[in-house]
Amino acid sequence: MAGVIHNLPIHPLLALALVVAVYFIPMIIAAWRNMLNALAISALNVVAGWTFVGWVAALVWACLDKRKEVP
């Protein structure tokens, strides 16, 4: 198994960074869109994001929720 990691076309740390970035996409979208429930979306992503269903739920919520009104 360890030999498989060394045969990847990209460095293992780069692969890890990409996986972490993809994992936090719902949180990034919620913060970037200035969502009302950004903290709740982040909590859902951290707690249940490791399951595919939890990650998709956080992503959909981040994409569909209303933005904060800017006065």
QUILINFEN-V688062 format. One record per residue. N is the residue number from 1. RES is the residue in one small letter. PHI is phi in whole degrees, -180 to 180 (999 if undefined). NEAR is the number of other C-alpha atoms within 12 Angstrom. D_LAST is the distance of its C-alpha to the last C-alpha in Angstrom with 2 decimals. Layout:
# QUILINFEN-V688062
{{N	RES	PHI	NEAR	D_LAST} {N	RES	PHI	NEAR	D_LAST}}
This chain:
# QUILINFEN-V688062
{{1	m	999	7	55.71} {2	a	-65	8	55.07} {3	g	-67	8	56.71} {4	v	-67	10	54.22} {5	i	-64	14	51.31} {6	h	-75	13	53.15} {7	n	-96	11	53.73} {8	l	-67	14	50.07} {9	p	-72	11	49.23} {10	i	-122	14	46.26} {11	h	-66	13	46.24} {12	p	-59	17	45.62} {13	l	-70	14	42.85} {14	l	-67	13	41.04} {15	a	-62	16	41.52} {16	l	-63	14	40.10} {17	a	-62	14	37.03} {18	l	-66	15	36.47} {19	v	-63	14	36.92} {20	v	-65	19	34.43} {21	a	-62	15	31.83} {22	v	-65	21	32.36} {23	y	-60	28	32.21} {24	f	-94	29	28.72} {25	i	-56	28	27.25} {26	p	-61	38	25.32} {27	m	-68	35	23.70} {28	i	-65	24	22.95} {29	i	-64	29	21.40} {30	a	-63	32	19.21} {31	a	-70	23	18.00} {32	w	-66	16	17.69} {33	r	-86	22	15.63} {34	n	57	21	13.30} {35	m	-76	26	14.68} {36	l	-61	22	14.11} {37	n	-106	25	17.85} {38	a	-61	29	18.52} {39	l	-67	21	20.67} {40	a	-67	23	22.64} {41	i	-63	35	23.19} {42	s	-64	30	24.44} {43	a	-64	22	26.68} {44	l	-61	30	28.12} {45	n	-64	34	28.80} {46	v	-71	22	30.56} {47	v	-78	19	32.52} {48	a	-116	22	33.49} {49	g	-67	25	32.76} {50	w	-69	20	36.40} {51	t	-90	15	37.37} {52	f	-62	16	36.67} {53	v	-65	15	35.33} {54	g	-64	22	32.82} {55	w	-66	27	31.66} {56	v	-66	24	31.31} {57	a	-62	28	29.44} {58	a	-65	36	26.89} {59	l	-65	30	26.64} {60	v	-64	21	26.21} {61	w	-61	29	23.58} {62	a	-67	34	21.60} {63	c	-84	26	21.97} {64	l	-103	19	21.29} {65	d	-68	23	18.58} {66	k	-76	16	15.09} {67	r	-81	19	12.33} {68	k	-69	15	9.34} {69	e	-78	9	6.26} {70	v	-94	8	3.81} {71	p	-71	3	0.00}}
